[in-house]
Amino acid sequence: QAPLCADVVFQLQGGHRVFAHRVYLATACSRFYDLFALEGPPETLSEGDGGTRDLSSWGRGFLSLRWELVADP
C-alpha cells in the first residue's frame, strides 16, 4: 500500500497504483530519463495545481505528471 523509499507512483485506471524508483526507470528507458530530467517541482507546492504538468503530447500512456510532497520514512 505504501512501500518505503519508492519515489514514483504510477496511477493507473481503476485506481491501481504501481510504486517504483526513478533511478531504475531512468536507466532502463530514455523516455523516463527525459521525464525525470524535466524541471523539478515548484519551489512551493501550494493549493493551486500542485505542480501538475500536462504530458499528453508525449504520446500514448503519458497523461500528466504531478509533484507531491510525502513524509520521509
C-alpha positions as CSV (number, residue, x, y, z in Angstrom):
1,Q,0.0,0.0,0.0
2,A,2.8,2.5,0.8
3,P,6.2,0.9,0.1
4,L,9.2,2.5,1.7
5,C,11.6,4.5,-0.4
6,A,9.6,4.4,-3.6
7,D,9.8,7.9,-5.2
8,V,7.5,7.3,-8.2
9,V,3.9,6.2,-8.2
10,F,2.0,5.3,-11.4
11,Q,-1.7,5.9,-11.0
12,L,-3.5,3.5,-13.3
13,Q,-7.1,3.4,-14.5
14,G,-9.3,1.8,-11.9
15,G,-7.3,3.3,-9.0
16,H,-4.5,0.8,-9.0
17,R,-1.1,2.1,-8.1
18,V,2.4,0.9,-9.0
19,F,5.4,2.0,-7.0
20,A,8.8,2.4,-8.5
21,H,12.2,4.1,-8.2
22,R,13.3,6.9,-10.5
23,V,16.9,5.8,-10.8
24,Y,15.9,2.3,-12.2
25,L,13.3,3.7,-14.5
26,A,15.7,6.4,-15.9
27,T,18.5,4.0,-16.6
28,A,16.2,1.4,-18.2
29,C,14.4,3.8,-20.6
30,S,15.4,7.1,-22.2
31,R,11.8,8.3,-22.1
32,F,11.8,8.1,-18.3
33,Y,15.2,9.8,-18.2
34,D,13.7,12.7,-20.2
35,L,10.7,12.8,-17.9
36,F,12.8,12.9,-14.7
37,A,15.2,15.4,-16.2
38,L,12.4,17.9,-16.6
39,E,12.5,21.0,-14.4
40,G,11.8,19.9,-10.8
41,P,8.8,20.7,-8.7
42,P,7.8,24.3,-8.0
43,E,9.6,25.9,-5.1
44,T,6.4,25.7,-3.0
45,L,3.7,23.2,-3.7
46,S,0.6,25.2,-2.9
47,E,-3.1,24.6,-3.2
48,G,-3.0,25.6,-6.9
49,D,-2.2,22.9,-9.5
50,G,0.0,21.0,-7.0
51,G,2.9,21.0,-9.5
52,T,0.9,19.3,-12.2
53,R,2.3,19.2,-15.8
54,D,0.4,18.0,-18.9
55,L,2.2,15.2,-20.7
56,S,-0.5,14.3,-23.2
57,S,1.7,15.4,-26.1
58,W,4.3,12.8,-25.2
59,G,2.1,10.1,-26.7
60,R,0.2,7.1,-25.6
61,G,0.5,6.2,-21.9
62,F,1.6,9.6,-20.6
63,L,-1.1,11.9,-19.4
64,S,0.3,14.1,-16.6
65,L,3.0,14.4,-14.1
66,R,2.2,15.7,-10.6
67,W,4.7,16.5,-7.9
68,E,3.6,15.7,-4.4
69,L,5.3,16.0,-1.1
70,V,5.3,12.9,1.1
71,A,6.6,12.2,4.6
72,D,10.2,10.8,4.6
73,P,10.0,7.2,6.0
